[in-house]
Amino acid sequence: MLTITKEVDLMNINDIAKIAGVSSMTVSRVINNSGAVGKKTREKIEKIIKENDYLPNVNARNLSSKQSNTIGVIIPDIENPFFASIIKGISSVNDTKNLNTILYNTNSEIEKESKAIDIMIEQRVKGCIICVVSSFKSNENIQRLVDRKIPFILVDRELFNYNYSGLFLDDIYGGYLATKSLIESGHKEIGIITGNFETKNAQDRYLGYLKALKEFSIPINEKYVFKGDFKIESGIEFIETVWKKNSLMTAVFSSNNFMTLGILKELKKLKIKRKLSIISFDDPEYFNILETHISCIKRDVYKMGKDSMNLLLSQIEEPNQIKKFFITPTLDLNGSEKLIKNN
């Protein structure tokens, strides 16, 4: 739950101690549930706290302990259901561990990612889960966490030439699996809409596409390759600038769910009898709601969120251990991969 607070003139620990007739240290022990406090005294202090709606000063507590009970999560696109499921999985673990979650959306901007890192440092977070903006440029931001010895893991996107703990997908295999399935369904003229090549997962999905074409001796047609950015608008632009201009293309591998949505949106708008077969990366719930029956490369994203949080907790306990895990994706065929021949 996200809350917005403002500073108000509330009583402090010394005020509570004065009303209760005890020391401020005794009040602190009750608030933090630490140290021995008599039952009657504890009940008296708790009653005063409740009656006066006292809230502990979290920032002051963080300063004294040099660390908070908060986990930082930095993601590039809060609108994408993929990241919503990741956050849901992270929060489910934190709820059981009595940990707070602070979320920052970078909107895929390196400057905002830098600001997010500043906030995590200022908040003295216990640890951080990060999906980086760029596999090339984000290391300077990440290095600031390393320098301050703040535990962190990467999720979904790796950094080039750096070895950090994280949870990732075998994206090359995912791209290969999708393209291979289209080929086995009878397609030879297969396009691809890639993600932003600033990220390693976008490059790896493209490499998987190339691997499948090579395996079946299908030459790469550069006209069929559209470099997108994981946004809905990329899917729309692919239809307008690639598919409409290449009449032989019968299928496309879309490298993420949002770009697939853009493709579907634009195809629905156009009144063209020509068909396009699709395999998408990831299968958000709205595919089912819209009854699109899109074939997808799948992974359990909610579990990915849970596993990433558990990996971070392990990293907090063993900060010098590098732990990297790769998920093997699966293919869910729902009919959209089939070759449809026009009469």
Secondary structure, 3 states (H helix, E strand, C coil): CCCCCCCCCCCCHHHHHHHHCCCHHHHHHHHHCCCCCCHHHHHHHHHHHHHCCCCCCHHHHHHHHCCCCEEEEEECCCCCHHHHHHHHHHHHHHHHHCCEEEEEECCCCHHHHHHHHHHHHHCCCCEEEECCCCCCCCHHHHHHHHHCCCCEEEECCCCCCCCCCEEEECHHHHHHHHHHHHHHCCCCCEEEEECCCCCHHHHHHHHHHHHHHHHCCCCCCHHHEEECCCCHHHHHHHHHHCHHHCCCCCEEEECCHHHHHHHHHHHHHCCCCCCCEEEEECCCHHHHHCCCCCEEEECCHHHHHHHHHHHHHHHHHCCCCCCEEEECCEEECCCCCCCCCCC
